[in-house]
């Protein structure tokens, strides 16, 4: 695994070995079972087009994010439920297949912010300019309060057994939104310190 960031008890890594990726997928499956998500076989094994980011807290796997890049035909999983999105001119997109934190480490904003900041930083370095993600309707306003700039790009539909909104996150717009959030809440200054560090 590639260690991207460490701070206090939190460590964020990009997982490159199949065994490490499989461990994260198992954690995703546990969260899906707990939340009663109808995932079918979508989270069954590592995908070659995916980037896997894991968050560790005090050495324990706390959760992570899977980012799927388009395959050779330009397909992304989100197009299965919202095929019309594939017709939109979205520059350099990728799909947030899942963002999940295990129950033990939930309700720790710093952990979530640290994970997401490292993912956004990596997206910029990898040339990913837009992220597409299914956002449960019940969580949409919560994510917006976090400072995430979510643009709704399709109609409300069922995904994994719950009603979701397909959303786009422009990495550049997100950056400005987060900077504004930090200005309003200086306690979040660690986000910009992490995002704009050298190296």
C-alpha positions as CSV (number, residue, x, y, z in Angstrom):
1,X,0.0,0.0,0.0
2,X,1.1,3.6,-0.6
3,X,0.9,5.8,2.5
4,X,-0.5,9.1,1.4
5,X,-0.9,10.9,4.7
6,X,-0.5,10.4,8.4
7,X,-1.7,12.7,11.2
8,X,-2.2,11.7,14.8
9,X,-3.8,8.3,14.9
10,X,-5.1,8.6,11.3
11,X,-3.4,7.1,8.3
12,X,-4.7,7.3,4.7
13,X,-3.4,4.9,2.1
14,X,-4.0,4.0,-1.5
15,X,-4.3,0.3,-1.8
16,X,-2.4,-1.3,-4.8
17,X,-2.2,-4.9,-3.8
18,X,-5.2,-7.2,-4.5
19,X,-5.1,-8.6,-0.9
20,X,-5.3,-5.1,0.6
21,X,-8.1,-4.1,-1.8
22,X,-10.0,-7.3,-0.9
23,X,-9.8,-6.5,2.8
24,X,-11.3,-3.1,2.1
25,X,-14.0,-4.6,0.0
26,X,-14.9,-7.0,2.9
27,X,-15.3,-3.9,5.1
28,X,-17.5,-2.4,2.4
29,X,-19.6,-5.6,2.4
30,X,-20.0,-5.5,6.1
31,X,-21.3,-1.9,6.0
32,X,-23.6,-2.8,3.1
33,X,-25.1,-5.7,5.1
34,X,-25.6,-3.5,8.2
35,X,-27.2,-0.7,6.1
36,X,-29.3,-3.3,4.1
37,X,-28.0,-2.0,0.8
38,X,-28.9,-4.3,-2.1
39,X,-25.4,-4.4,-3.7
40,X,-25.8,-7.7,-5.6
41,X,-22.3,-8.6,-6.9
42,X,-21.0,-5.0,-7.3
43,X,-18.6,-5.2,-4.4
44,X,-17.4,-8.8,-4.8
45,X,-13.8,-8.4,-6.0
46,X,-11.2,-5.7,-6.9
47,X,-11.8,-3.9,-10.2
48,X,-8.9,-3.0,-12.4
49,X,-10.4,0.4,-13.3
50,X,-10.8,1.3,-9.6
51,X,-8.7,3.3,-7.1
52,X,-9.0,2.1,-3.5
53,X,-8.3,4.5,-0.7
54,X,-8.4,3.2,2.9
55,X,-8.5,5.1,6.2
56,X,-6.8,3.5,9.3
57,X,-7.4,4.7,12.8
58,X,-4.8,3.6,15.4
59,X,-3.8,0.8,13.0
60,X,-7.3,-0.5,12.4
61,X,-9.1,-0.4,9.1
62,X,-11.9,2.2,9.5
63,X,-13.3,2.4,6.0
64,X,-12.5,3.9,2.6
65,X,-13.5,5.0,-0.8
66,X,-13.6,3.2,-4.2
67,X,-13.2,5.5,-7.2
68,X,-13.9,3.9,-10.6
69,X,-12.3,5.4,-13.7
70,X,-14.0,4.9,-17.1
71,X,-13.3,1.6,-18.9
72,X,-12.0,1.4,-22.4
73,X,-15.5,2.3,-23.7
74,X,-16.0,5.2,-21.4
75,X,-18.5,3.4,-19.2
76,X,-19.0,4.1,-15.5
77,X,-21.3,2.1,-13.2
78,X,-23.5,5.2,-12.5
79,X,-24.6,5.0,-16.1
80,X,-26.4,1.8,-15.4
81,X,-29.1,3.6,-13.4
82,X,-28.8,7.0,-15.1
83,X,-27.8,6.3,-18.7
84,X,-28.6,9.8,-19.7
85,X,-25.6,11.1,-17.7
86,X,-23.3,9.5,-20.2
87,X,-24.6,11.9,-22.8
88,X,-23.5,14.9,-20.8
89,X,-20.2,16.7,-21.5
90,X,-18.5,16.0,-18.2
91,X,-14.7,16.6,-18.4
92,X,-12.5,13.8,-17.1
93,X,-15.1,12.0,-14.9
94,X,-14.8,9.2,-12.4
95,X,-17.4,7.5,-10.2
96,X,-17.5,7.2,-6.4
97,X,-18.6,3.6,-6.3
98,X,-18.8,3.6,-2.5
99,X,-17.7,5.7,0.5
100,X,-18.2,3.8,3.7
101,X,-16.9,4.0,7.3
102,X,-17.4,1.1,9.7
103,X,-19.7,1.5,12.6
104,X,-16.9,1.7,15.2
105,X,-15.3,4.7,13.6
106,X,-18.4,6.6,12.4
107,X,-19.3,10.1,13.7
108,X,-15.6,11.1,13.6
109,X,-15.7,14.2,11.3
110,X,-11.9,14.5,11.3
111,X,-11.5,10.9,10.0
112,X,-14.0,11.5,7.1
113,X,-12.5,14.9,6.2
114,X,-8.9,13.5,6.2
115,X,-9.9,10.6,3.9
116,X,-11.9,12.8,1.5
117,X,-9.2,15.5,1.4
118,X,-6.6,12.9,0.4
119,X,-8.9,11.4,-2.3
120,X,-9.6,14.9,-3.7
121,X,-5.9,15.7,-3.7
122,X,-5.2,12.4,-5.5
123,X,-7.9,13.1,-8.1
124,X,-6.3,16.4,-9.0
125,X,-2.9,14.7,-9.3
126,X,-4.4,12.0,-11.5
127,X,-6.2,14.4,-13.8
128,X,-9.7,13.5,-12.6
129,X,-11.7,16.7,-12.8
130,X,-15.2,15.5,-11.9
131,X,-16.6,12.9,-9.5
132,X,-20.0,11.3,-10.0
133,X,-21.8,9.7,-7.0
134,X,-25.1,8.4,-5.9
135,X,-26.2,10.4,-2.9
136,X,-29.1,9.0,-0.8
137,X,-31.9,11.6,-0.7
138,X,-31.8,11.6,3.1
139,X,-28.1,12.5,3.1
140,X,-28.0,15.2,0.4
141,X,-28.5,18.2,2.7
142,X,-26.0,16.7,5.2
143,X,-23.3,16.5,2.6
144,X,-24.1,20.0,1.4
145,X,-23.6,21.2,5.0
146,X,-20.2,19.6,5.0
147,X,-19.3,22.0,2.2
148,X,-19.4,19.5,-0.6
149,X,-20.5,21.2,-3.8
150,X,-23.1,18.7,-5.2
151,X,-24.7,19.4,-8.5
152,X,-27.7,17.2,-9.1
153,X,-27.4,15.8,-12.7
154,X,-30.4,13.5,-12.9
155,X,-33.7,12.4,-11.5
156,X,-34.2,10.7,-8.1
157,X,-34.1,6.9,-8.6
158,X,-33.5,3.7,-6.7
159,X,-29.9,2.6,-6.2
160,X,-28.9,-0.3,-4.0
161,X,-32.5,-0.4,-2.6
162,X,-32.7,3.3,-1.5
163,X,-33.7,6.5,-3.3
164,X,-30.7,8.4,-4.5
165,X,-29.8,11.5,-6.4
166,X,-27.0,11.4,-9.0
167,X,-24.6,14.2,-8.3
168,X,-21.5,15.7,-9.8
169,X,-18.6,17.1,-7.8
170,X,-16.4,19.5,-9.8
171,X,-13.0,19.3,-8.0
172,X,-12.2,22.9,-8.7
173,X,-15.6,24.1,-7.4
174,X,-15.2,21.8,-4.4
175,X,-11.9,23.4,-3.6
176,X,-13.4,26.8,-3.4
177,X,-16.3,25.6,-1.4
178,X,-14.0,23.9,1.2
179,X,-11.9,27.1,1.4
180,X,-15.0,29.1,2.2
181,X,-16.0,26.5,4.8
182,X,-12.6,26.7,6.5
183,X,-12.8,30.5,6.6
184,X,-16.2,30.1,8.4
185,X,-14.9,27.4,10.8
186,X,-11.2,27.9,11.6
187,X,-11.2,24.5,13.5
188,X,-11.2,22.9,10.0
189,X,-7.9,24.6,9.1
190,X,-6.2,21.2,9.2
191,X,-8.0,20.4,5.9
192,X,-6.2,23.1,3.9
193,X,-2.9,22.4,5.7
194,X,-3.3,18.8,4.5
195,X,-4.5,19.6,1.0
196,X,-1.8,22.1,0.2
197,X,1.2,20.5,1.8
198,X,4.3,20.0,-0.2
199,X,5.2,16.6,-1.4
